[in-house]
Amino acid sequence: MCGICGVVDLETTLVADGAVLRRMNRALHHRGPDEEGYHEAPHVALAMCRLRVIDPSGGSQPMTNEDRTVRLVYNGEVYNFRQLRAELEARGHRFRTRSDTEVIVHAYEAFGVDCVRRLHGMFAFALWDAARERLVLARDRLGIKPLYYQQRGDRIAFASELKALLQLPDVGRQLEPQALDLYLTYGYIPSPHTAFRGVRKLPPGHRLVLERSGLRVERYWDFVPAERASRSLREYAAELRGRLREAVRSHLVSDVPVGAFLSGGLDSSTVVALMSLEGAHPVRTFSIGFREAQFDELPDARQVAERYGTQHRELVVEPGVAGRLPELLTHFDEPFGDSSAIPTYLVSELARQDVTVVLTGDGGDEVFCGYEWQRRYEMLKPLYRLPAGLRARAPQLAVLVPAGHWRQRARGFLADISLSPSEGYLRRMTLFGASQRRELYHGDLRRTLDGHDSLDALRAWLDALPEADFRNRMLYADTHFYCPEDCLTKVDRMTMAWSLEARVPLLDHEVVEFMATVPPEWKLRGFTSKYLLRRALADLLPPALLRKRKQGFSVPVGPWLRGPLYELAADLLLDARATGRGWLRPEAVRRLLDEHRDGRADHGHRLYALLGLEVWARQYLDRVPGFAAPVGV
């Protein structure tokens, strides 16, 4: 695992000052504290910092081929590197190391830019082919590893994280207003956008190729979900179990200690159970809990830990952890509003005391159909048959529900009745709706954003399969949008903050492709989510866990913001620095704070997102001294 960065310019011989290149690389030190590597030559400057996982004594980067015409810097793991190496050796390629990094170099020599299709794993890499004067940037299929870039004419600068690009003197810190609108719509900024004008994310499953003939960004992977069964439920379950076991087996390859996050949910418990079957004894497991019982899954995690005899460690999170928000949020480099980053950061800190690699259960909800909004569709399906005029009046019934939390939940359910399935899905994926954002924005920002529809970013994925079963359309959008842009971003940044490599076997692309062949009614059966997964793992997990409804890896941010964190949030969001930005109307922010404190509404996640925005602005735009700013920023 590494941090990578560099600059390529086909028109300029000396492309980067050596001191600047080193500042870029050292800004990524947390991603790879064990080793640094540099390459500077005409038209190219490459750098990397390495976390030694595979072949610790070899595998140094930038990696080269025999005649040193190809150079590679690479972040990630290729799990089929041994099989691919054997194939390449049979073709006459010779290897100097045992690393997966060298396999990519020779795969490029053998297969060209299509080598990326042969790589089975998580990765982001930059490859410079001096003979062809070609740069190849590539990102893994599901977006597990990040890659940012900035293009200026024939020059491309790239890095694993934005903070490295910000070391370049001509990469500005101008906020992109549309990115702000996207952030307050979703709680994160989706690819290819970033918070900074002129800087882009390479989307998952894409490669970028720069040559004398020009630059192209092209997609190299996708899947199409099936509508009908091609075999029996028993056959599907048996094959899923075998594929999951093989995915976990491949993800255990390491020359350093490996553990697992164990949340107490079905997905992470599945991973731990399969690790144990593969002989990883004892599995080292790490869990996070809360004093608030409705958010605490530690008892469920203990059941699995005891069943498989793991070396188990736990940590209970207290509200005072909010004092570490500037510290953890700085690792995102742009606003990030998912409060589950807090426990992910803390469990990563805990795990890094014992291991260098962890396996996680991330991706299970997208692959196996586990989210609340997927079940909500099943609940609403019979009501879609009602006349449109009658459904349109459903939101008026919310006044019959007692005020407070339940009325807000009822309002959302009744709103979905009045909407089409697509509109209802988009509403449920939205943090601040269009009218809420309009009420929040200052007039100048409203005018700047006139005509910008932030929902287009997600709507494009939902509409990509217009004739498909709507359950498949949701799963397709979740996998391509919510999973990489929120969930995997969170896991990558929070684990790498502690130099901890996270692997996600449930997002093995062959598992994803297999699950795409499973019809939707065997992923979500009635109101039972992850139906096929439960069938496939029925004998490996405690019965109570198999019957348990999804709880989610969530934080009691709502109760905290009514209690010990209210004053902190009010002070941060309403002081002169925040109100002086001219983005948000202070009276609208005050209304959110007061409604939440008084129990008239639950704005916990919205207020957390506003806190994330303000903390980011102080770190990256204002550059407040001592406000947990990252190295070199």
KALIN-V564442 format. One record per residue. PSI is psi in whole degrees, -180 to 180 (* if undefined). OMEGA is omega in radians with two decimals (999 if undefined). Layout:
psi=PSI omega=OMEGA
psi=PSI omega=OMEGA
//
This chain:
psi=140 omega=-3.02
psi=171 omega=2.82
psi=138 omega=-3.12
psi=153 omega=3.07
psi=167 omega=3.11
psi=178 omega=3.13
psi=136 omega=3.04
psi=132 omega=3.11
psi=115 omega=-3.07
psi=-13 omega=-3.11
psi=-14 omega=-3.06
psi=135 omega=-3.12
psi=-54 omega=3.13
psi=110 omega=-2.95
psi=-18 omega=-3.11
psi=137 omega=3.00
psi=134 omega=-3.10
psi=-37 omega=3.14
psi=-37 omega=3.11
psi=-43 omega=3.12
psi=-39 omega=3.13
psi=-36 omega=3.06
psi=-40 omega=3.08
psi=-48 omega=-3.07
psi=-41 omega=-3.09
psi=-21 omega=3.01
psi=-17 omega=3.13
psi=13 omega=-3.01
psi=-36 omega=-3.11
psi=-25 omega=3.13
psi=-21 omega=-3.12
psi=81 omega=-3.04
psi=-3 omega=-2.98
psi=-23 omega=-2.98
psi=147 omega=3.03
psi=154 omega=3.07
psi=145 omega=-3.07
psi=151 omega=2.99
psi=124 omega=3.09
psi=127 omega=-3.11
psi=174 omega=3.10
psi=128 omega=3.07
psi=-7 omega=-3.00
psi=142 omega=2.95
psi=123 omega=-3.11
psi=148 omega=3.08
psi=156 omega=3.08
psi=154 omega=2.96
psi=135 omega=-2.89
psi=137 omega=2.88
psi=113 omega=-3.03
psi=117 omega=3.13
psi=-51 omega=3.09
psi=132 omega=3.14
psi=66 omega=-3.07
psi=-35 omega=-3.09
psi=-20 omega=3.06
psi=-158 omega=3.03
psi=13 omega=3.12
psi=149 omega=-3.13
psi=161 omega=-0.04
psi=136 omega=-3.14
psi=144 omega=-3.10
psi=164 omega=2.94
psi=-174 omega=-3.03
psi=-42 omega=-3.09
psi=8 omega=3.05
psi=27 omega=3.05
psi=-16 omega=3.12
psi=131 omega=3.11
psi=142 omega=-3.06
psi=134 omega=2.85
psi=140 omega=-2.85
psi=138 omega=3.11
psi=121 omega=3.07
psi=-161 omega=3.10
psi=134 omega=3.02
psi=109 omega=-2.98
psi=-20 omega=3.12
psi=25 omega=-3.02
psi=-31 omega=-3.13
psi=-43 omega=3.10
psi=-42 omega=-3.14
psi=-37 omega=3.10
psi=-44 omega=-3.14
psi=-41 omega=3.11
psi=-42 omega=-3.12
psi=-38 omega=3.08
psi=-38 omega=3.10
psi=-24 omega=3.08
psi=-3 omega=3.10
psi=2 omega=3.13
psi=144 omega=-3.13
psi=138 omega=-3.03
psi=145 omega=3.11
psi=-18 omega=-3.06
psi=176 omega=3.04
psi=13 omega=-2.97
psi=156 omega=3.03
psi=-23 omega=-3.13
psi=-46 omega=-3.11
psi=-29 omega=3.12
psi=-38 omega=3.14
psi=-42 omega=-3.13
psi=-48 omega=-3.11
psi=-30 omega=3.06
psi=-37 omega=3.08
psi=-42 omega=3.10
psi=-36 omega=-3.07
psi=-39 omega=-2.96
psi=-1 omega=-3.13
psi=-152 omega=-3.08
psi=-19 omega=3.10
psi=0 omega=3.07
psi=-28 omega=-3.09
psi=-28 omega=3.13
psi=-18 omega=-3.11
psi=-9 omega=-3.05
psi=127 omega=-3.10
psi=100 omega=-3.11
psi=-156 omega=3.09
psi=133 omega=-3.05
psi=154 omega=2.85
psi=127 omega=-3.10
psi=160 omega=3.02
psi=125 omega=-3.11
psi=128 omega=3.11
psi=122 omega=3.10
psi=100 omega=-3.05
psi=-37 omega=-3.10
psi=-37 omega=-3.13
psi=-4 omega=-3.02
psi=58 omega=-3.07
psi=133 omega=2.99
psi=133 omega=3.04
psi=120 omega=2.96
psi=138 omega=-3.14
psi=149 omega=3.14
psi=144 omega=-3.05
psi=166 omega=-2.95
psi=-41 omega=-3.04
psi=-6 omega=3.14
psi=34 omega=-3.12
psi=-38 omega=-3.14
psi=142 omega=-3.04
psi=158 omega=3.01
psi=124 omega=-3.14
psi=153 omega=3.08
psi=159 omega=3.02
psi=131 omega=3.10
psi=132 omega=3.00
psi=98 omega=-3.08
psi=-123 omega=3.13
psi=7 omega=-3.13
psi=134 omega=3.03
psi=125 omega=2.96
psi=140 omega=-3.07
psi=160 omega=3.12
psi=158 omega=3.07
psi=-30 omega=-3.13
psi=154 omega=-3.11
psi=-34 omega=-3.06
psi=-27 omega=3.10
psi=-42 omega=3.10
psi=-32 omega=-3.11
psi=-8 omega=3.05
psi=-20 omega=3.12
psi=132 omega=-3.03
psi=-24 omega=-3.11
psi=12 omega=2.98
psi=107 omega=-3.03
psi=173 omega=3.13
psi=41 omega=3.13
psi=125 omega=3.10
psi=135 omega=3.03
psi=111 omega=-3.06
psi=-38 omega=3.14
psi=-32 omega=3.07
psi=-37 omega=3.08
psi=-42 omega=3.12
psi=-41 omega=3.08
psi=-42 omega=-3.13
psi=-47 omega=-3.10
psi=-14 omega=3.01
psi=-45 omega=-3.00
psi=-23 omega=-3.02
psi=6 omega=3.09
psi=167 omega=-3.10
psi=111 omega=-3.03
psi=156 omega=3.05
psi=147 omega=0.06
psi=10 omega=-3.05
psi=156 omega=2.90
psi=174 omega=-3.14
psi=-22 omega=-3.02
psi=133 omega=-3.14
psi=131 omega=3.07
psi=-6 omega=3.13
psi=138 omega=-3.05
psi=157 omega=2.92
psi=136 omega=2.94
psi=123 omega=-3.08
psi=157 omega=3.05
psi=148 omega=3.08
psi=23 omega=-3.13
psi=159 omega=2.97
psi=152 omega=3.08
psi=132 omega=3.13
psi=123 omega=3.08
psi=123 omega=3.09
psi=176 omega=3.08
psi=-29 omega=-3.13
psi=-11 omega=3.12
psi=-172 omega=-3.12
psi=139 omega=3.05
psi=141 omega=3.03
psi=122 omega=-3.02
psi=146 omega=3.12
psi=135 omega=-3.10
psi=-2 omega=-3.09
psi=145 omega=3.00
psi=175 omega=3.03
psi=156 omega=3.10
psi=118 omega=-3.10
psi=145 omega=3.13
psi=153 omega=3.13
psi=-27 omega=-3.02
psi=154 omega=3.13
psi=142 omega=3.05
psi=-2 omega=3.11
psi=-178 omega=-3.07
psi=162 omega=3.09
psi=-41 omega=3.14
psi=-41 omega=3.13
psi=-42 omega=3.09
psi=-46 omega=-3.10
psi=-42 omega=-3.14
psi=-42 omega=-3.14
psi=-39 omega=3.11
psi=-45 omega=-3.14
psi=-44 omega=3.13
psi=-41 omega=-3.14
psi=-39 omega=3.10
psi=-41 omega=-3.14
psi=-41 omega=3.12
psi=-38 omega=3.12
psi=-46 omega=3.13
psi=-41 omega=3.13
psi=-46 omega=-3.11
psi=-33 omega=-3.10
psi=-7 omega=3.10
psi=-7 omega=-3.12
psi=121 omega=-3.09
psi=151 omega=3.02
psi=12 omega=3.12
psi=166 omega=-3.08
psi=141 omega=-3.09
psi=139 omega=3.05
psi=-161 omega=-3.11
psi=144 omega=2.92
psi=134 omega=3.14
psi=101 omega=-3.05
psi=-21 omega=-3.01
psi=-2 omega=3.08
psi=176 omega=-3.05
psi=-39 omega=-3.01
psi=-53 omega=-3.14
psi=-32 omega=3.09
psi=-38 omega=3.06
psi=-45 omega=-3.12
psi=-45 omega=-3.14
psi=-42 omega=3.13
psi=-44 omega=-3.11
psi=-33 omega=3.03
psi=-42 omega=3.13
psi=-41 omega=3.11
psi=-29 omega=-3.12
psi=7 omega=3.04
psi=14 omega=3.11
psi=75 omega=-3.03
psi=137 omega=-0.32
psi=144 omega=3.05
psi=136 omega=3.06
psi=119 omega=-3.04
psi=151 omega=-3.04
psi=131 omega=-3.06
psi=153 omega=3.10
psi=140 omega=3.09
psi=179 omega=-3.10
psi=155 omega=3.04
psi=-34 omega=-3.12
psi=114 omega=-2.96
psi=-35 omega=-3.07
psi=-13 omega=3.12
psi=-4 omega=-2.97
psi=123 omega=3.10
psi=15 omega=-3.12
psi=-40 omega=3.11
psi=-39 omega=3.11
psi=-41 omega=3.12
psi=-39 omega=-3.14
psi=-36 omega=3.12
psi=-46 omega=-3.12
psi=-42 omega=3.12
psi=-42 omega=-3.14
psi=-39 omega=-3.12
psi=-37 omega=-3.07
psi=9 omega=3.04
psi=42 omega=-3.10
psi=159 omega=2.93
psi=103 omega=-2.88
psi=134 omega=3.08
psi=144 omega=-3.09
psi=157 omega=3.05
psi=132 omega=3.10
psi=128 omega=-3.06
psi=133 omega=3.10
psi=158 omega=3.14
psi=-28 omega=-3.13
psi=-13 omega=3.13
psi=-17 omega=3.13
psi=-24 omega=3.09
psi=-15 omega=3.13
psi=4 omega=-3.11
psi=-49 omega=3.12
psi=-36 omega=-3.13
psi=-46 omega=-3.07
psi=-35 omega=-3.10
psi=-24 omega=-3.13
psi=-20 omega=-3.11
psi=-10 omega=3.11
psi=-23 omega=3.11
psi=-6 omega=3.05
psi=165 omega=-3.09
psi=139 omega=3.12
psi=121 omega=-2.94
psi=15 omega=3.13
psi=111 omega=-3.06
psi=-15 omega=3.09
psi=-5 omega=2.98
psi=-29 omega=-3.11
psi=-58 omega=3.13
psi=-30 omega=3.11
psi=-41 omega=3.11
psi=-44 omega=-3.07
psi=-39 omega=3.13
psi=-28 omega=3.05
psi=-42 omega=3.08
psi=-43 omega=3.13
psi=-47 omega=-3.07
psi=-36 omega=-3.06
psi=-16 omega=3.07
psi=-23 omega=-3.04
psi=-29 omega=-3.01
psi=167 omega=3.09
psi=-20 omega=-3.10
psi=139 omega=3.00
psi=145 omega=2.94
psi=141 omega=-3.12
psi=167 omega=3.11
psi=14 omega=-3.10
psi=146 omega=3.12
psi=-14 omega=-3.09
psi=-37 omega=-3.12
psi=-36 omega=3.13
psi=-41 omega=-3.06
psi=-40 omega=-3.00
psi=-5 omega=3.08
psi=80 omega=-3.05
psi=1 omega=-3.05
psi=155 omega=-3.14
psi=-39 omega=-3.09
psi=-23 omega=3.06
psi=-40 omega=3.06
psi=-37 omega=-3.13
psi=-39 omega=3.11
psi=-42 omega=3.12
psi=-39 omega=3.13
psi=-36 omega=-3.03
psi=-18 omega=-3.03
psi=-46 omega=3.13
psi=-30 omega=-3.09
psi=-20 omega=3.11
psi=-14 omega=3.12
psi=-14 omega=3.14
psi=155 omega=3.11
psi=143 omega=-3.08
psi=-38 omega=-3.13
psi=-38 omega=3.12
psi=-43 omega=3.12
psi=-35 omega=-3.11
psi=-24 omega=-3.12
psi=-4 omega=-3.08
psi=-41 omega=-3.11
psi=-22 omega=3.14
psi=-20 omega=-3.12
psi=-11 omega=-3.09
psi=-27 omega=-3.12
psi=-17 omega=3.14
psi=-10 omega=-3.12
psi=138 omega=3.11
psi=146 omega=-3.11
psi=156 omega=3.09
psi=-152 omega=-3.01
psi=-44 omega=-3.07
psi=-34 omega=3.09
psi=-38 omega=3.13
psi=-42 omega=3.10
psi=-43 omega=3.12
psi=-38 omega=3.14
psi=-41 omega=3.12
psi=-44 omega=3.13
psi=-45 omega=-3.13
psi=-33 omega=3.06
psi=-40 omega=3.14
psi=-35 omega=3.10
psi=-37 omega=-3.07
psi=-11 omega=-3.05
psi=164 omega=2.98
psi=163 omega=3.09
psi=-42 omega=-3.13
psi=-47 omega=-3.14
psi=-38 omega=3.11
psi=-42 omega=3.09
psi=-47 omega=-3.13
psi=-38 omega=3.12
psi=-42 omega=-3.08
psi=-22 omega=3.12
psi=3 omega=-3.03
psi=135 omega=3.09
psi=-60 omega=3.00
psi=124 omega=3.07
psi=172 omega=-3.07
psi=-45 omega=-3.13
psi=-36 omega=3.11
psi=-40 omega=3.11
psi=-41 omega=3.13
psi=-39 omega=3.10
psi=-31 omega=-3.07
psi=-35 omega=-2.98
psi=144 omega=2.92
psi=158 omega=-3.08
psi=-42 omega=-3.13
psi=-41 omega=3.13
psi=-39 omega=3.09
psi=-44 omega=-3.13
psi=-38 omega=3.11
psi=-36 omega=-3.08
psi=5 omega=-3.12
psi=125 omega=-3.13
psi=-8 omega=3.11
psi=121 omega=3.09
psi=102 omega=-3.07
psi=-21 omega=3.14
psi=-13 omega=3.12
psi=-33 omega=-3.10
psi=-42 omega=3.12
psi=-36 omega=-3.12
psi=-34 omega=-3.13
psi=-39 omega=3.11
psi=-39 omega=-3.14
psi=-34 omega=-3.09
psi=-2 omega=-3.11
psi=-24 omega=3.13
psi=67 omega=-2.96
psi=-27 omega=-3.09
psi=-3 omega=-3.05
psi=160 omega=2.97
psi=138 omega=-3.01
psi=-27 omega=3.07
psi=-41 omega=3.09
psi=-36 omega=3.12
psi=-40 omega=3.09
psi=-45 omega=-3.13
psi=-39 omega=3.13
psi=-46 omega=3.13
psi=-41 omega=3.12
psi=-42 omega=-3.08
psi=-38 omega=-3.07
psi=-19 omega=-3.00
psi=-70 omega=-3.03
psi=-42 omega=-3.08
psi=-56 omega=-3.12
psi=-37 omega=-2.98
psi=-29 omega=3.11
psi=-68 omega=-2.94
psi=-50 omega=-3.08
psi=-31 omega=3.02
psi=-47 omega=3.13
psi=-50 omega=-3.07
psi=-43 omega=3.14
psi=-51 omega=-3.05
psi=-39 omega=-3.07
psi=-32 omega=3.07
psi=-44 omega=-3.11
psi=-21 omega=3.02
psi=-28 omega=-3.14
psi=17 omega=-3.12
psi=44 omega=-3.13
psi=126 omega=3.13
psi=125 omega=3.09
psi=132 omega=3.10
psi=145 omega=-3.01
psi=81 omega=-3.04
psi=-26 omega=3.12
psi=-15 omega=3.07
psi=16 omega=2.94
psi=128 omega=-2.97
psi=-24 omega=3.09
psi=-31 omega=3.01
psi=-44 omega=3.12
psi=-45 omega=-3.14
psi=-39 omega=3.08
psi=-46 omega=-3.13
psi=-24 omega=3.07
psi=-20 omega=3.11
psi=-9 omega=-3.10
psi=130 omega=-3.13
psi=153 omega=-3.03
psi=-31 omega=-3.09
psi=-13 omega=3.07
psi=0 omega=2.95
psi=-47 omega=3.09
psi=107 omega=-3.07
psi=109 omega=-3.00
psi=-124 omega=3.07
psi=11 omega=3.14
psi=111 omega=3.13
psi=158 omega=3.09
psi=42 omega=-3.03
psi=-47 omega=-3.10
psi=-40 omega=3.12
psi=-43 omega=3.12
psi=-40 omega=3.11
psi=-43 omega=-3.05
psi=-29 omega=-3.06
psi=17 omega=-2.97
psi=-34 omega=-3.08
psi=-2 omega=-3.06
psi=-16 omega=-3.03
psi=154 omega=3.13
psi=139 omega=-3.12
psi=-38 omega=-3.13
psi=-36 omega=3.12
psi=-37 omega=3.12
psi=-29 omega=3.13
psi=-14 omega=-3.01
psi=140 omega=3.03
psi=152 omega=3.13
psi=132 omega=3.09
psi=-35 omega=3.13
psi=149 omega=-3.12
psi=73 omega=-3.01
psi=169 omega=-3.04
psi=143 omega=3.10
psi=52 omega=-3.06
psi=-31 omega=3.11
psi=-55 omega=3.07
psi=-39 omega=3.14
psi=-39 omega=-3.09
psi=-8 omega=2.96
psi=-15 omega=-3.07
psi=-110 omega=-2.95
psi=-20 omega=-3.08
psi=-2 omega=-3.07
psi=-50 omega=-3.09
psi=-39 omega=3.11
psi=-46 omega=-3.12
psi=-44 omega=-3.13
psi=-43 omega=3.14
psi=-42 omega=-3.06
psi=-39 omega=-3.03
psi=-17 omega=-3.03
psi=7 omega=3.13
psi=175 omega=-3.02
psi=-35 omega=-3.12
psi=-45 omega=-3.11
psi=-48 omega=-3.08
psi=-24 omega=-3.13
psi=-7 omega=-3.13
psi=-25 omega=-3.12
psi=19 omega=3.11
psi=-52 omega=-2.98
psi=143 omega=3.12
psi=121 omega=-3.08
psi=-33 omega=3.14
psi=-32 omega=3.09
psi=-38 omega=3.08
psi=-43 omega=3.11
psi=-41 omega=3.14
psi=-43 omega=3.11
psi=-45 omega=3.14
psi=-46 omega=-3.08
psi=-42 omega=3.14
psi=-38 omega=3.14
psi=-46 omega=-3.12
psi=-39 omega=-3.07
psi=-3 omega=3.12
psi=10 omega=3.12
psi=-20 omega=3.11
psi=161 omega=3.08
psi=97 omega=3.12
psi=21 omega=-3.02
psi=-50 omega=-3.09
psi=-32 omega=3.08
psi=-43 omega=-3.13
psi=-37 omega=3.08
psi=-41 omega=3.12
psi=-38 omega=3.09
psi=-37 omega=3.05
psi=-43 omega=3.12
psi=-39 omega=3.11
psi=-45 omega=-3.10
psi=-41 omega=3.10
psi=-44 omega=3.11
psi=-45 omega=-3.11
psi=-38 omega=3.14
psi=-35 omega=-3.12
psi=-42 omega=-2.94
psi=-26 omega=3.12
psi=-49 omega=3.14
psi=-30 omega=-3.09
psi=55 omega=-3.12
psi=125 omega=3.14
psi=131 omega=3.07
psi=3 omega=-3.11
psi=53 omega=3.08
psi=40 omega=3.12
psi=143 omega=-3.14
psi=163 omega=-3.11
psi=128 omega=3.03
psi=-1 omega=-3.09
psi=* omega=999
//
